[in-house]
Amino acid sequence: MVNDWAAVDTLIRDLGAAVSAATYVRGDVARATADLAIREASQAVNEIISSPSSRTLLASAREAVRTAHDVIHALDREVARSRALRASGRAISARAMQLIEQAAARRSPTPHEQT
């Protein structure tokens, strides 16, 4: 019985870590996705509290908490990737503007433009 509750305690701690990590998730869709994963994990952990000796419920709760962690980490990676792409796009746009300005400055006027 003590080992059953130790497993439940571990799940609760792992769920808490997922909730903590999810506080850093930004964006409406990403946040809603993280919240859903946490809600599902919370429900699974809540079920195991009622029957801590159930191996089936324990396995289900572990999988739900693991999934919540995986979802949150995947969202974090995608947000980081998106930010990097936006920064790269801004840098490329700025460089393109520099090249256009340089080309315009070097361009010599044609005879038609001089009159």
C-alpha positions, 0 to 999 in steps of 0.5 A, a space after each residue: 500500500 505504501 508503494 502504491 501511494 509512492 507511485 501516486 506521489 510521483 505522478 502528482 509531482 510530475 504533473 506539477 512539473 508539467 503545469 509549471 512548464 506550461 506557464 511558459 507556453 505562449 500563444 492562444 492555440 499553444 496554450 489551449 493545447 497545453 491546457 488540454 494535455 494537463 487537464 487530461 493528465 490531471 483527470 488520470 491522476 485524480 482517478 488513480 487517487 481513488 484506486 492507488 492499487 490499480 495497475 491499469 489506472 496507474 499505467 494510464 495516469 503515467 502515460 497521460 502525464 508523460 504525454 502532457 510533458 511531451 506536448 509541452 516540450 514539443 510546443 516549446 520547440 515549435 515556438 523557439 523554431 518559429 521565433 528563430 524563423 521570424 528573426 531570420 526573416 527580419 535579417 534577410 529583409 533588412 539585408 535585401 533593403 541594404 542591397 537595394 539601396 546600394 544598387 540604387 546609389 551606384 546606378 548611374 543616370 541614363 542620358 534620358 534621366 539627365 534631361 
